[in-house]
Amino acid sequence: MCSSWSRGLLVAGIMASFAVHWMVIVPLWVITAQVLTRTTHRSWWPSTLACGLSSSRREDPVHE
């Protein structure tokens, strides 16, 4: 399930990038973290809270 925190971070970064162009880094970081988590099967902040990850793929960084 998507957390409101990760969705809010993604939306805030997209909205802020219209005002300040270098703020496009915020949503790109969220998307990059999701891709890294899926390819390396390791937790990358903030992808553990991000949308689109199944609970079976999530790893608890405390218990690695």
N, C-alpha and C positions, 0 to 999 in steps of 0.2 A: 504494500500500500504506500502511496506517496505521502510524504510528510509535508505539512504546510510550511515547515521551515525551509526545506530544500526548494520547494516550488516558489516560495517567497523570495529566496535568494536569486533564483533564476530570473524571475519576473522583474525584481528590483534592478538587477544588472542590465537587463534589456532596456528597461525604461530609462535608467541613468545613462546608457550609452547614447541615447538621443541628445542629451544635454552635454555630456562630456564624453567625447569619443573614445578615450582610453579606458572608460569603464566597461567596454565590451569584454574586458578581461574576466570580469566576474562570471557572466554566463558561460564563457568559454572554459573557465576552470571547472565549473560544475559538470559540463558535458565531457571534458577531458577526464575528469575523475571517474565518471561512469564508464567510459571506454576502457580506461586502464584497469578498473576493477573487473570488467568482463574478460579482458584478454589475459591478465596476469593471475586472476583468481585470488587477489589479495585486496584488502580493504584500503581504499584511498579516500581520505576526507575530501568532500562531504558526501561521497557516493553511498556510504552506508545509510544515509537518510534520503537518498535520491529516488526519484520515480523510476519505475521500469525494472528494478532488480527483484528477482524472485527471492523469497525467503530462504530457499534451499541453496542459493548461490552466495548468500551473505556469510561472511566469516566474522566471528567475534574477535576483534584485535586484542582483547585482553587474554584470550585463551589460545593464541596461536603458538 
